Amino acid sequence: MALKSDKKSAAGWRFDNSYARLPEALHSQVGPIPVARPGLAVLNERLAGDLGLDAGVLRESGGEIFAGNRIPEGSEPLAEAYAGHQFGNFTNLGDGRAVLLGEQITPGGGRFDIQLKGSGPTPYSRRGDGRAALGPMLREYIMSEAMHALGIPTTRSLAVATTGEQIVREELLPGAVLTRVAASHIRVGTFEYAHALGDRAALEALARYTLARHDPASVDAENPALALFAAVLERQAGLVAQWVCVGFVHGVMNTDNMALSGETIDYGPCAFIDAYDPDAVFSSIDRAGRYAYGQQPNIAHWNLARLAEALLPLIDDDQDRAVALAGEALGRFPESFRRHYLSGLRAKLGLLTEEEDDFALAREFLDGLKEAKADFTNSFVALTRAAETGRSDGLPWSGDRTALSSWQAKWKARLARQQRSRDEVAVVMRRANPFVIPRNHRVEEALAAAVAGDFAVMQRLLDILADPFTGTPASAPYQEAPPAGSAAYRTFCGT
């Protein structure tokens, strides 16, 4: 089946293809493979509008584009090459089941990658079929849009298309293609790949390009590579702190899944914690807990060390000096993360000023949640209500009541010292403590219904998740933890 160009489309595609102009070693020209019966399962109409696209046109005829059967005018499809440390082991990878159509230029001048995920084999498929199943693609749609509503930097989902084909995994599954929107798909692994090539020109071109795209103010820095590294480090410290503050577990923090833009990317075996547990692991393949909830800051630090190694030739021609400069910059990560994390914890506790013992106060509350196996999200909602009403009888910390009373007294004294009104405190806490998150059992419920052909359950979930900081009667069922006696939750990669 031949690919058709979408030359007559009125959808509003406005492509540039700057990544395609990078050295050929960093990508391969390849188009999506057409499917048997393309259909549109879900379209993100609000995102389409933000991108300058006509949602009405896309709903009528976008299925062929989003499934890969029709190429928008101006697109130069390619697969990006990259490497990665997967569970600590280095390997060459690349877009094995994804094609970058190009970069959509928005009416406001923004630049966003438009990528088809599950669009067929590429030169980097490593004997894979290059396809994706409907369930995992809808899962990424739900999770990425939930993260966006929570205010956490993330790739977005524009659409999920059905293919009319079955794909073979442990069983036959309905095929699908996700359209992912990203500030870029440049990863730590992209730089690892360029470094492994031993092609300094390619590495330099990639670094210049990344700076120009994400940190243009640093293009003319005294040491551009070091400036790039510092900017990425700061973005990642802030991102992971935000994850931890809402109970998000990425699940597969390989270096190929760390975007230099600072966006959350790849929603394979991710999940949100219910009961607070720093050792929480949901991924079926993470048997040693490498990517556990509480390990995420350490893994981000480790991944950034790999980026530093890849950038060494550009940081300084003298390797010893390059290592020293990179090491000094890398050493700032723990404090940067702690600063972002403490800022998030202060907001969650309603602390509008800074005191030296704030982190200890927050840790004492979290330790109490862990001891009681209390629900993370609902406990902070209860704390918000306590700040609003001045009462604290609704706190779900069911462990040592004496310890809870002691902590509450410290917290109330701390609030009193900042001399801020109850309303001021409550406003900050409501912005930091969501009522609803994509509860794992609710996500699975929505996916099961959608794969069976009923998208109403998923749409109701998406509607609730779009406004996570407002508690309403409609959202109340989505705030509930999984039923007592539920089996331990497990997630899977989706490939």
Buried (B, 14 or more C-beta within 10 A) or exposed (E): EEBEEBEEBEBBBBBBBEBBEBBEBBBBEBBBBBBEEBBBBBBBBEBBBBBBBBBEBBBEBBBBBBBBBBBBBBBBBBBBBBBBBBEEEBEBBBBBBBBBBBBBBBEEEEEBBBBBBBBBBBBBBEEEBBBBBBBBBBBBBBBBBBBBBBBBBBBBBBBBBBBEBBBEBEEEBBBBBBBBBBBBBBBBBBBBBBBBBEBEEBBBBBBBBBBEBBBEEBEEBEBBBBBBBBBBBBBBBBBBBBBBBBBBBBBBBBBBBBBBBBBBBBBBBBBBBBBBBBEBBBBEBBEEEBBBBBBBBBBBBBBBBBBBBBBBBBBBEEEEEBBEBBEEBBEEBEEBBBBBBBBBBBBBBBBBEEEEEBBEBBEBBBBBBBBBEBBBBBBBBBBBBBBBEEEBEEBBBEBEEEBBEEBBEBBBEBBEEBEBEEEEBBBBBBEBBBBBBBBBBBBBBBBEBBBEEEBEBBEBBBEBBBBBBEBEEEBEEBBBBBEEEEEEBEBBEBB
